[in-house]
Amino acid sequence: MAGREVAVLWLLAVLGWGSGGKVLVWPADNSHWLNVEYILQELVVRGHEVTVLLPSCFLILDSIKPSAFRIEVFEVPITKKEMAALLEEAFYFWFYEESVLPVWESLYKLAQMLRKLVNTTKMICDEVLKNEVLLERLRASTFDAKFDVLIADPLSIGGELVAEILAIPFVYSFRFSDGNVVERLCGGLPSPPSYVPASVTGLTDQMSFVQRLQNFLFYFYMDLFFSKLWRDEWDEYYSNVLGRPTTLCETMGKAEIWLIRTYWDFEFPRPFLPNFEFVGGLHCQPAKPLPKEMEEFVQSAGEHGIVVFSLGSMVYNLTDEKSNVFATAFSQLPQKVLWRYKGKTPETLGSNTRIYDWIPQNDLLGHPLTKAFITHGGTNGIYEAIYHGIPMVGIPIFADQHDNIAHMRAKGAAVELDFSTLKTQDLVDAVNTVINNSTYKENALRLSKIHHDQPVKPLDRAVFWIEFVMRHKGAKHLRPAAHHLTWYQYHCLDVLAFLFTCAAIAVFILVKCCLFCYRRCGRIAKRKKE
């Protein structure tokens, strides 16, 4: 963000403090933070005081730089370098190992990485939840008044515990969980496996019998995975912190509002609950002018236009082999290519390609000369492409990316490629397809029209529901009764068992009566013969 914008936000924040509400934030790192930051900036503009609980290992936000938010940094026994190394290890697995390792070895490595992640998350939580001095400051002694709401991301565990301890309502900003586990089991969101594809499967709502079987089994697998690798681990932790028996899902299920970072331009039709609100694309905005040097390069493309390429904010490097595959493919395109990349410059880089440490992605996608967007499938980038009506070439790598690109492919706005088997000609053909086949552009523009045709802008909707929770001290009237039912009550298994028992008893009595009548009639007939 430009220094002037920061200064304006800071001034508005200072002027607004005391007149607005008080918001506490338990942030998630990297792209998750980039998304929620827009909400927080808007809250500051509207006069609310925003305090961010920031672990010292947080990568994307620098607490030293001027900010519109009040930053409460707490030290944790893991450095930024160690956190970056943990993420780099995970990326290497997803990039190069997952697709080539045997299934069981892949699952074992995944379990090991998740164990490291759990231990790291617990260390971060401990530094807040077991720090009475910090908790006391948060309760009010330093901040003059109690917080009105806490904003968290359920994939960054711990925010709901802080809200519980401070006795304040909390709101989730969320995109997905593997197999829809968190929103299904903890949020109570109905997800019929017959037509609601599990996240990360790459399936759509139009499934064959085999795909429905695959979807059903994946739901079962993820529920078991969640139970054994997450819930058992965290239920004990949550109970110890709160000093009473509780569970991870019970605590997460107390979220007043779930702000889902998608919309019907992206989603397949499915049931939702009144405390789930769509805010997809809240960060998108009209394109601003490009930096002079970048604009000159874009204009030099002429009628062929440009292609924008980014693998997101978390991918810093590629192997020489893979980077040269990309560079060689780009050199064969008539378009100019702007590539966000911090790694070593590929040897095969063509004169039509420029590499940048950072690009104004939204502004580039909104430029009239942009023809296509090559993306890893992150939600933020997907929505910027939808907002500006740009067709995509998707190269998903991990997490929600396969799911995101599957949605865009099903809606006719993207071509999907496999990162692990990607060849130069595959990429060239895919880019030429989405640029030269007009249906991709038409479908992208159709999604863009749907996105823009909303009664309330996504950012305004997100802020409204946060302020709604602040005004009403929660939103309990929107919570479904499912939160108070056991799993067997939710699925009416007790009712079915009762009806089955009644039916069995009725059949048993009927059979006994028939046998009694048969025997009695038999005895009467026998006597008559005698």
RONU-205332 format. One record per residue (C-alpha): z, y, x. Coordinates in nm, 2 decimals. Layout:
// RONU-205332
       zz       yy       xx
        Z        Y        X
...
// end
This chain:
// RONU-205332
       zz       yy       xx
     0.00     0.00     0.00
    -0.08     0.35     0.12
     0.21     0.56     0.26
     0.16     0.83    -0.01
     0.19     0.57    -0.29
     0.51     0.43    -0.13
     0.65     0.79    -0.11
     0.56     0.86    -0.48
     0.72     0.53    -0.59
     1.03     0.60    -0.38
     1.06     0.95    -0.53
     1.02     0.81    -0.88
     1.28     0.55    -0.80
     1.53     0.80    -0.68
     1.47     1.02    -0.98
     1.49     0.73    -1.22
     1.81     0.57    -1.08
     2.10     0.62    -1.33
     1.87     0.67    -1.63
     1.70     0.32    -1.63
     1.82    -0.03    -1.60
     1.92    -0.23    -1.30
     1.70    -0.52    -1.19
     1.79    -0.79    -0.94
     1.52    -1.00    -0.78
     1.53    -1.34    -0.62
     1.19    -1.35    -0.46
     0.95    -1.62    -0.36
     0.75    -1.57    -0.04
     0.38    -1.51     0.03
     0.14    -1.49    -0.26
     0.42    -1.53    -0.52
     0.57    -1.21    -0.39
     0.24    -1.02    -0.40
     0.21    -1.09    -0.77
     0.57    -1.01    -0.87
     0.56    -0.69    -0.66
     0.33    -0.53    -0.91
     0.58    -0.58    -1.19
     0.86    -0.44    -0.98
     0.66    -0.13    -0.88
     0.59    -0.07    -1.25
     0.96    -0.11    -1.33
     1.04     0.15    -1.07
     0.79     0.39    -1.21
     0.96     0.35    -1.55
     1.29     0.45    -1.41
     1.46     0.12    -1.33
     1.65     0.05    -1.01
     1.52    -0.27    -0.84
     1.73    -0.46    -0.58
     1.57    -0.74    -0.39
     1.78    -1.02    -0.24
     1.59    -1.08     0.08
     1.66    -1.37     0.32
     1.61    -1.27     0.68
     1.35    -1.55     0.72
     1.12    -1.39     0.45
     0.77    -1.36     0.59
     0.57    -1.13     0.38
     0.81    -0.84     0.31
     0.94    -0.63     0.60
     1.28    -0.48     0.51
     1.24    -0.21     0.78
     0.94    -0.04     0.62
     0.99     0.22     0.35
     1.01     0.07     0.01
     1.04     0.17    -0.36
     1.30    -0.11    -0.39
     1.66    -0.14    -0.26
     1.65    -0.42    -0.01
     1.97    -0.63     0.03
     1.90    -0.85     0.34
     2.12    -1.15     0.41
     2.11    -1.35     0.73
     2.02    -1.72     0.71
     2.03    -1.98     0.99
     1.66    -2.01     1.01
     1.43    -1.76     1.18
     1.09    -1.63     1.06
     0.93    -1.82     1.34
     1.09    -2.15     1.22
     0.99    -2.07     0.86
     0.63    -2.00     0.97
     0.62    -2.33     1.17
     0.74    -2.52     0.86
     0.46    -2.38     0.66
     0.21    -2.44     0.93
     0.31    -2.80     0.95
     0.26    -2.83     0.57
    -0.08    -2.66     0.59
    -0.19    -2.89     0.87
    -0.10    -3.19     0.65
    -0.28    -3.05     0.35
    -0.59    -2.94     0.55
    -0.65    -3.24     0.78
    -0.41    -3.53     0.72
    -0.36    -3.59     0.34
    -0.72    -3.70     0.28
    -0.74    -3.94     0.58
    -0.40    -4.10     0.60
    -0.32    -4.42     0.40
    -0.16    -4.34     0.07
     0.19    -4.47     0.16
     0.19    -4.28     0.49
     0.07    -3.97     0.31
     0.35    -4.00     0.05
     0.60    -4.06     0.33
     0.50    -3.74     0.52
     0.50    -3.54     0.19
     0.86    -3.66     0.12
     0.96    -3.56     0.47
     0.82    -3.21     0.43
     0.99    -3.17     0.09
     1.32    -3.29     0.24
     1.29    -3.01     0.51
     1.20    -2.76     0.23
     1.50    -2.87     0.03
     1.74    -2.84     0.33
     1.59    -2.49     0.41
     1.63    -2.38     0.05
     1.99    -2.50     0.04
     2.07    -2.30     0.36
     1.93    -1.99     0.20
     2.12    -2.04    -0.13
     2.44    -2.11     0.06
     2.43    -1.77     0.23
     2.44    -1.60    -0.11
     2.62    -1.84    -0.34
     2.90    -1.90    -0.10
     2.93    -1.55     0.03
     3.20    -1.39    -0.19
     3.17    -1.05    -0.01
     2.80    -1.03    -0.11
     2.86    -1.16    -0.46
     3.13    -0.90    -0.51
     2.89    -0.63    -0.40
     2.63    -0.76    -0.65
     2.89    -0.77    -0.93
     2.92    -0.39    -0.91
     3.15    -0.26    -0.64
     2.85    -0.12    -0.44
     2.59    -0.08    -0.72
     2.80     0.12    -0.97
     2.71    -0.09    -1.27
     2.62    -0.45    -1.36
     2.27    -0.57    -1.33
     2.08    -0.60    -1.66
     1.84    -0.88    -1.56
     1.74    -1.10    -1.27
     1.37    -1.19    -1.20
     1.30    -1.51    -1.02
     1.04    -1.77    -0.95
     1.14    -2.13    -1.04
     0.96    -2.26    -0.73
     1.21    -2.06    -0.52
     1.53    -2.24    -0.63
     1.85    -2.05    -0.65
     1.78    -1.74    -0.86
     1.90    -1.90    -1.18
     2.23    -1.99    -1.01
     2.28    -1.63    -0.90
     2.21    -1.51    -1.26
     2.46    -1.77    -1.39
     2.73    -1.66    -1.14
     2.67    -1.29    -1.22
     2.65    -1.36    -1.59
     2.32    -1.18    -1.64
     2.01    -1.30    -1.82
     1.71    -1.40    -1.61
     1.33    -1.40    -1.64
     1.09    -1.63    -1.46
     0.75    -1.52    -1.31
     0.56    -1.85    -1.29
     0.22    -2.02    -1.25
     0.27    -2.39    -1.25
     0.46    -2.69    -1.13
     0.33    -3.03    -1.02
     0.26    -3.23    -1.33
     0.39    -2.95    -1.55
     0.74    -3.09    -1.47
     0.95    -2.77    -1.46
     0.80    -2.61    -1.77
     0.80    -2.95    -1.96
     1.14    -3.09    -1.87
     1.33    -2.76    -1.81
     1.14    -2.51    -2.02
     1.09    -2.74    -2.31
     0.71    -2.67    -2.32
     0.52    -2.93    -2.53
     0.26    -3.10    -2.31
     0.08    -3.39    -2.49
    -0.09    -3.60    -2.20
    -0.37    -3.68    -2.44
    -0.53    -3.34    -2.39
    -0.30    -3.13    -2.16
    -0.41    -3.21    -1.81
    -0.12    -3.23    -1.56
    -0.13    -2.97    -1.29
    -0.29    -3.06    -0.95
    -0.49    -3.35    -1.10
    -0.81    -3.14    -1.14
    -0.86    -3.28    -1.49
    -0.97    -3.07    -1.79
    -0.88    -3.10    -2.16
    -1.19    -3.31    -2.22
    -1.08    -3.65    -2.08
    -1.22    -4.00    -2.11
    -1.00    -4.30    -2.17
    -0.97    -4.36    -1.80
    -0.88    -4.00    -1.73
    -0.62    -4.00    -2.01
    -0.47    -4.31    -1.86
    -0.47    -4.13    -1.52
    -0.31    -3.82    -1.67
    -0.04    -4.03    -1.85
     0.05    -4.22    -1.53
     0.06    -3.90    -1.33
     0.30    -3.75    -1.58
     0.52    -4.05    -1.55
     0.49    -4.05    -1.17
     0.58    -3.68    -1.14
     0.88    -3.72    -1.38
     1.01    -4.00    -1.16
     0.93    -3.80    -0.84
     1.11    -3.50    -0.99
     1.41    -3.72    -1.09
     1.46    -3.89    -0.76
     1.35    -3.63    -0.50
     1.46    -3.31    -0.67
     1.69    -3.35    -0.97
     1.94    -3.59    -0.82
     1.95    -3.37    -0.51
     2.00    -3.04    -0.69
     2.21    -3.15    -0.99
     2.50    -3.22    -0.75
     2.45    -2.89    -0.57
     2.44    -2.69    -0.89
     2.75    -2.86    -1.02
     2.94    -2.79    -0.70
     2.84    -2.42    -0.69
     2.93    -2.37    -1.06
     3.24    -2.58    -1.05
     3.14    -2.79    -1.35
     2.90    -3.07    -1.44
     2.56    -2.93    -1.49
     2.20    -3.00    -1.40
     1.90    -2.82    -1.24
     1.70    -2.84    -1.56
     1.99    -2.72    -1.78
     2.03    -2.41    -1.56
     1.66    -2.34    -1.54
     1.63    -2.39    -1.91
     1.84    -2.08    -1.97
     1.55    -1.86    -1.87
     1.51    -1.60    -2.14
     1.13    -1.55    -2.08
     0.88    -1.73    -1.88
     0.60    -1.50    -1.76
     0.30    -1.72    -1.70
     0.05    -1.58    -1.46
    -0.26    -1.70    -1.66
    -0.43    -1.62    -1.99
    -0.68    -1.78    -2.23
    -0.97    -1.68    -2.01
    -0.83    -1.94    -1.77
    -0.62    -2.19    -1.97
    -0.75    -2.47    -2.20
    -0.61    -2.44    -2.55
    -0.26    -2.60    -2.57
     0.07    -2.55    -2.75
     0.30    -2.28    -2.61
     0.65    -2.15    -2.70
     0.75    -1.80    -2.81
     0.94    -1.74    -2.49
     0.64    -1.82    -2.28
     0.42    -1.51    -2.23
     0.08    -1.48    -2.06
     0.04    -1.21    -1.79
    -0.25    -1.35    -1.59
    -0.43    -1.08    -1.39
    -0.15    -0.82    -1.40
    -0.23    -0.72    -1.05
    -0.60    -0.66    -1.11
    -0.74    -0.30    -1.13
    -1.07    -0.11    -1.11
    -1.22    -0.12    -0.76
    -1.14     0.17    -0.53
    -1.38     0.30    -0.26
    -1.40     0.09     0.06
    -1.31     0.21     0.41
    -1.61     0.39     0.56
    -1.71     0.13     0.82
    -1.68    -0.16     0.56
    -1.89     0.03     0.31
    -2.16     0.09     0.56
    -2.17    -0.28     0.64
    -2.19    -0.36     0.26
    -2.47    -0.11     0.20
    -2.67    -0.26     0.49
    -2.70    -0.58     0.28
    -2.95    -0.41     0.05
    -3.07    -0.60    -0.26
    -2.94    -0.94    -0.12
    -2.58    -0.81    -0.16
    -2.26    -0.95    -0.01
    -2.05    -1.26    -0.02
    -1.67    -1.23     0.01
    -1.48    -1.52     0.17
    -1.10    -1.57     0.19
    -0.87    -1.87     0.22
    -0.57    -1.66     0.11
    -0.28    -1.49     0.28
    -0.11    -1.81     0.40
    -0.40    -1.95     0.60
    -0.41    -1.80     0.95
    -0.62    -2.05     1.15
    -0.87    -2.33     1.13
    -0.99    -2.59     1.38
    -1.29    -2.49     1.59
    -1.50    -2.75     1.42
    -1.42    -2.63     1.07
    -1.45    -2.26     1.15
    -1.80    -2.32     1.30
    -1.90    -2.51     0.98
    -1.83    -2.19     0.79
    -1.99    -1.96     1.04
    -2.31    -2.17     1.07
    -2.34    -2.18     0.69
    -2.30    -1.80     0.66
    -2.56    -1.74     0.93
    -2.81    -1.91     0.70
    -2.75    -1.69     0.40
    -2.96    -1.38     0.33
    -2.64    -1.20     0.21
    -2.39    -1.02     0.43
    -2.06    -1.20     0.45
    -1.71    -1.04     0.48
    -1.46    -1.31     0.60
    -1.09    -1.26     0.60
    -0.97    -1.47     0.90
    -0.71    -1.42     1.18
    -0.81    -1.72     1.39
    -1.04    -1.75     1.69
    -1.39    -1.61     1.64
    -1.63    -1.90     1.59
    -1.91    -1.95     1.84
    -2.17    -1.98     1.58
    -2.09    -1.66     1.40
    -2.41    -1.49     1.28
    -2.49    -1.12     1.29
    -2.47    -1.11     0.91
    -2.10    -1.20     0.91
    -1.80    -0.97     0.98
    -1.45    -1.11     1.03
    -1.15    -0.90     0.92
    -0.77    -0.96     0.96
    -0.74    -0.81     0.61
    -0.98    -0.71     0.34
    -0.93    -0.50     0.02
    -1.02    -0.81    -0.18
    -1.00    -0.66    -0.53
    -1.21    -0.36    -0.42
    -1.47    -0.58    -0.26
    -1.50    -0.81    -0.57
    -1.54    -0.50    -0.78
    -1.82    -0.36    -0.57
    -2.17    -0.36    -0.74
    -2.33    -0.54    -0.44
    -2.09    -0.84    -0.45
    -2.28    -1.16    -0.55
    -2.02    -1.44    -0.50
    -1.67    -1.51    -0.39
    -1.58    -1.81    -0.17
    -1.21    -1.89    -0.24
    -0.95    -2.15    -0.18
    -0.85    -2.11    -0.55
    -0.53    -1.91    -0.54
    -0.44    -1.76    -0.87
    -0.45    -1.40    -0.75
    -0.80    -1.43    -0.61
    -0.92    -1.63    -0.91
    -0.81    -1.35    -1.14
    -0.96    -1.07    -0.94
    -1.29    -1.26    -0.96
    -1.25    -1.30    -1.34
    -1.16    -0.94    -1.38
    -1.48    -0.82    -1.21
    -1.70    -1.11    -1.34
    -1.79    -1.27    -1.00
    -1.90    -1.63    -0.98
    -1.71    -1.85    -0.73
    -1.74    -2.13    -0.48
    -1.41    -2.30    -0.48
    -1.27    -2.49    -0.17
    -0.92    -2.60    -0.29
    -0.67    -2.72    -0.04
    -0.33    -2.78    -0.20
    -0.09    -2.70    -0.48
    -0.24    -2.53    -0.79
    -0.57    -2.46    -0.61
    -0.74    -2.79    -0.73
    -0.63    -2.71    -1.08
    -0.75    -2.35    -1.07
    -1.09    -2.44    -0.95
    -1.12    -2.73    -1.20
    -1.06    -2.47    -1.48
    -1.33    -2.24    -1.34
    -1.57    -2.53    -1.29
    -1.51    -2.65    -1.65
    -1.58    -2.29    -1.78
    -1.91    -2.28    -1.58
    -1.80    -2.00    -1.34
    -1.76    -2.20    -1.02
    -1.89    -2.47    -0.79
    -1.63    -2.69    -0.62
    -1.65    -2.83    -0.27
    -1.42    -3.07    -0.08
    -1.26    -2.90     0.23
    -1.21    -3.23     0.41
    -1.57    -3.34     0.39
    -1.73    -3.00     0.39
    -2.07    -2.97     0.57
    -2.28    -2.67     0.65
    -2.55    -2.75     0.40
    -2.30    -2.82     0.12
    -2.17    -2.46     0.16
    -2.52    -2.31     0.18
    -2.63    -2.50    -0.13
    -2.32    -2.40    -0.33
    -2.35    -2.03    -0.25
    -2.72    -2.03    -0.33
    -2.64    -2.21    -0.66
    -2.39    -1.96    -0.79
    -2.60    -1.66    -0.69
    -2.94    -1.78    -0.80
    -2.85    -1.98    -1.11
    -2.78    -1.70    -1.36
    -2.56    -1.91    -1.58
    -2.27    -1.89    -1.33
    -2.28    -1.51    -1.34
    -2.32    -1.51    -1.72
    -2.01    -1.73    -1.75
    -1.81    -1.52    -1.51
    -1.90    -1.21    -1.71
    -1.80    -1.39    -2.03
    -1.46    -1.47    -1.89
    -1.43    -1.11    -1.77
    -1.49    -0.98    -2.13
    -1.23    -1.22    -2.27
    -0.98    -1.10    -2.01
    -1.04    -0.73    -2.08
    -1.03    -0.78    -2.46
    -0.65    -0.79    -2.50
    -0.44    -0.57    -2.72
    -0.19    -0.51    -2.44
    -0.26    -0.51    -2.06
    -0.10    -0.80    -1.88
     0.12    -0.57    -1.66
     0.24    -0.38    -1.96
     0.32    -0.71    -2.14
     0.52    -0.84    -1.84
     0.72    -0.52    -1.82
     0.78    -0.50    -2.20
     0.94    -0.85    -2.20
     1.16    -0.78    -1.90
     1.27    -0.45    -2.07
     1.31    -0.65    -2.40
     1.56    -0.88    -2.23
     1.74    -0.59    -2.08
     1.77    -0.41    -2.41
     1.89    -0.71    -2.61
     2.09    -0.88    -2.33
     1.86    -1.18    -2.35
     1.62    -1.34    -2.59
     1.81    -1.64    -2.73
     1.63    -1.62    -3.06
     1.31    -1.73    -2.89
     1.45    -2.04    -2.73
     1.36    -2.37    -2.89
     1.63    -2.61    -3.02
     1.48    -2.87    -2.78
     1.71    -2.74    -2.51
     2.01    -2.88    -2.71
     1.86    -3.23    -2.76
     1.87    -3.53    -2.54
     1.55    -3.69    -2.43
     1.58    -3.96    -2.69
     1.65    -3.71    -2.96
     1.36    -3.50    -2.85
     1.12    -3.79    -2.89
     1.30    -3.91    -3.21
     1.37    -4.24    -3.05
     1.71    -4.26    -3.22
     1.53    -4.20    -3.56
     1.27    -4.46    -3.48
     1.54    -4.70    -3.38
     1.72    -4.64    -3.70
     1.41    -4.68    -3.91
     1.32    -5.00    -3.72
     1.67    -5.14    -3.78
     1.65    -5.06    -4.15
     1.30    -5.22    -4.17
     1.43    -5.52    -3.98
     1.73    -5.56    -4.21
     1.51    -5.52    -4.52
     1.26    -5.78    -4.38
     1.56    -6.01    -4.29
     1.71    -5.98    -4.64
     1.36    -6.03    -4.81
     1.30    -6.34    -4.60
     1.64    -6.48    -4.68
     1.59    -6.41    -5.05
     1.25    -6.58    -5.04
     1.39    -6.88    -4.86
     1.68    -6.90    -5.11
     1.44    -6.88    -5.40
     1.21    -7.14    -5.24
     1.49    -7.38    -5.18
     1.64    -7.33    -5.53
     1.30    -7.38    -5.69
     1.25    -7.69    -5.48
     1.58    -7.83    -5.59
     1.50    -7.76    -5.96
     1.16    -7.93    -5.92
     1.32    -8.23    -5.76
     1.57    -8.27    -6.04
     1.29    -8.26    -6.30
     1.11    -8.54    -6.12
     1.42    -8.75    -6.11
// end
